[in-house]
């Protein structure tokens, strides 16, 4: 059994059925992705639209492609025909562009709103005030070609597990608040909480994650 297949099976056993395993395949060759596909993996995550589009062209069409990296508005059009879920929606202007490109492709694009929960300034995302303002904005309510599936967040890169847990808890509380107060109409199917990567996915799952993003622990270290 290949290392990729072994790793996939191990992670699936530990995260399913609570969470969807997104295998982060960025920078990896198509042969590695094909191997993952043959091992039954259908959710793949990329952080560059051009690279993801090249892989989408080359690989089977029942793969669900997840855009997990920071998304530039001028590149949305390239993934709009096929992307399954955009994890990294971090501004109203980006959401507006996704809605426009989804409309151009006669489809509804699934999105997660990225929340800034880490101590690091390098991370993107809404804070709670900005999030509530977006959900109450009339222009947002008129976007018919995006479906908000949930929230995404990345914890601080630190050995301090208590800090990581607190950050995930903050995100989970925000997620529950939106559900409880019904800040989104039912057409959005607000059910996904994407948090947790190789180093912190177990804590994320304890705090309620429904989607885990694992890369090097499946495909090996990157160049």
C-alpha positions in Angstrom: 0.0 0.0 0.0 1.4 3.4 -0.9 2.3 6.0 1.7 -0.4 8.4 0.4 -3.1 5.7 0.6 -2.0 4.7 4.1 -2.0 8.3 5.3 -5.4 9.0 3.8 -6.9 5.9 5.4 -5.4 6.8 8.8 -6.8 10.3 8.7 -10.2 9.2 7.4 -10.5 6.8 10.3 -9.8 9.6 12.8 -11.9 12.4 11.3 -14.9 10.7 9.6 -17.9 10.8 9.9 -17.7 14.0 12.1 -15.6 15.9 9.5 -14.8 16.0 5.8 -11.2 15.4 5.1 -9.8 17.9 2.6 -6.4 16.6 1.3 -4.3 19.7 0.6 -2.5 18.9 -2.6 -0.9 22.3 -3.4 2.5 22.0 -5.2 2.1 18.3 -5.6 2.3 16.6 -9.0 -0.8 15.2 -10.7 0.5 11.7 -10.2 0.2 12.1 -6.4 -3.3 13.5 -6.8 -4.2 10.6 -9.0 -2.9 8.2 -6.4 -5.1 9.9 -3.7 -8.1 9.7 -6.1 -7.6 6.0 -6.6 -7.5 5.6 -2.8 -11.0 7.1 -2.8 -10.2 10.7 -1.9 -12.6 13.1 -3.6 -12.0 16.4 -1.7 -8.7 18.1 -2.7 -7.5 21.6 -1.5 -5.4 24.0 -3.5 -4.2 27.5 -2.7 -3.4 28.9 -6.1 -6.2 29.2 -8.7 -3.9 28.7 -11.8 -2.4 25.5 -10.4 -5.9 24.2 -9.3 -7.3 24.9 -12.8 -4.5 22.9 -14.5 -5.1 20.0 -12.2 -8.9 20.2 -12.7 -8.3 20.0 -16.5 -6.1 16.9 -16.1 -8.0 14.9 -13.4 -11.4 13.1 -13.1 -14.4 15.5 -13.0 -16.0 14.0 -9.8 -13.3 15.6 -7.6 -14.5 18.4 -5.3 -12.0 21.2 -5.6 -11.5 23.4 -2.5 -9.9 26.8 -2.8 -8.2 27.3 0.6 -5.7 30.0 -0.2 -6.1 33.8 -0.2 -8.2 34.6 -3.3 -7.5 37.5 -5.6 -10.7 39.0 -7.1 -9.3 39.2 -10.7 -8.7 35.4 -10.7 -12.1 34.2 -9.5 -13.3 33.9 -13.1 -10.8 31.1 -13.8 -12.2 28.8 -11.1 -15.9 29.9 -11.3 -16.9 27.1 -13.7 -15.9 24.2 -11.4 -14.8 25.1 -7.9 -16.7 23.2 -5.2 -16.1 25.4 -2.2 -14.1 28.6 -1.6 -12.9 28.5 2.1 -11.2 31.9 2.0 -13.9 34.6 1.4 -12.4 37.4 3.5 -14.0 40.6 2.2 -17.4 41.9 0.9 -15.7 42.9 -2.5 -14.5 39.3 -3.0 -17.9 37.9 -2.3 -19.5 40.4 -4.8 -17.0 39.2 -7.5 -17.7 35.5 -6.7 -21.5 36.2 -7.1 -20.8 37.9 -10.4 -18.7 35.1 -11.8 -21.0 32.4 -10.6 -23.9 34.2 -12.4 -21.8 34.3 -15.6 -21.4 30.6 -15.3 -25.0 30.0 -14.4 -24.2 28.3 -11.1 -24.3 28.9 -7.4 -20.8 28.8 -5.7 -20.4 27.5 -2.2 -18.4 29.7 0.1 -17.1 29.9 3.6 -16.5 33.2 5.3 -13.0 33.4 6.7 -12.7 34.7 10.2 -9.6 36.2 11.7 -9.0 34.3 15.0 -5.2 34.2 15.2 -2.8 36.5 16.9 -0.8 36.8 13.7 -1.4 39.8 11.5 -0.5 37.8 8.4 -3.8 35.9 8.5 -6.8 37.3 6.6 -10.5 37.4 7.5 -13.5 39.2 9.0 -13.7 40.1 12.7 -17.1 39.5 14.4 -18.3 43.1 13.9 -17.5 43.0 10.1 -19.1 39.6 9.8 -22.4 40.8 11.3 -22.3 43.9 9.2 -21.9 41.8 6.1 -24.8 39.4 7.0 -27.1 42.4 7.6 -26.1 44.2 4.4 -28.9 44.5 1.8 -26.5 44.1 -1.1 -25.3 40.7 0.3 -28.9 39.5 0.8 -29.5 40.0 -2.9 -26.6 37.8 -4.0 -28.4 34.8 -5.6 -25.3 33.0 -6.9 -23.4 32.4 -3.7 -24.3 30.0 -0.9 -22.7 30.6 2.5 -22.0 27.1 3.8 -20.2 28.2 7.0 -17.1 29.7 8.5 -13.4 29.0 8.2 -10.5 30.1 10.4 -6.8 29.3 11.1 -5.4 29.3 14.6 -2.1 30.9 15.5 1.0 28.8 14.6 2.1 28.1 18.2 3.0 25.2 20.5 0.5 26.7 23.0 -2.4 24.3 22.8 -4.6 26.4 25.2 -4.3 29.4 22.9 -5.2 27.3 19.8 -8.2 25.9 21.7 -9.4 29.3 22.7 -9.1 30.6 19.1 -11.1 27.6 17.8 -13.7 28.1 20.5 -14.1 31.7 19.5 -14.8 30.6 15.9 -17.2 27.8 17.0 -19.1 30.3 19.2 -19.5 32.7 16.3 -20.7 29.8 14.1 -23.3 28.8 16.7 -24.4 32.4 17.2 -25.2 32.8 13.5 -27.1 29.5 13.5 -29.1 30.4 16.7 -30.0 33.9 15.7 -30.8 32.8 12.1 -28.7 35.6 10.6 -28.7 33.8 7.3 -31.8 32.7 5.3 -32.2 28.9 5.1 -31.1 28.8 1.4 -27.5 29.2 2.6 -27.4 25.8 4.4 -25.0 27.1 7.0 -23.6 23.8 8.4 -19.8 23.8 7.8 -17.0 24.8 10.3 -13.7 24.5 8.6 -10.9 24.6 11.1 -7.9 22.4 11.9 -4.8 21.4 10.0 -2.1 18.7 10.5 -0.8 20.2 13.8 -4.1 21.1 15.5 -6.9 19.1 13.9 -7.6 17.0 17.0 -8.2 20.2 19.1 -10.3 21.6 16.2 -12.5 18.5 16.1 -13.0 18.6 19.9 -14.3 22.2 19.4 -16.7 21.1 16.7 -14.9 21.3 13.3 -16.8 19.7 10.4 -13.9 20.1 7.8 -10.2 19.3 8.3 -7.4 20.4 5.9 -4.4 18.1 5.9 -1.5 18.4 3.5 2.1 17.3 4.2 1.0 14.5 6.6 -0.7 12.9 3.5 1.4 13.9 0.6 4.8 14.4 2.3 6.8 17.6 2.8 6.8 20.2 0.1 9.8 21.5 -1.7 
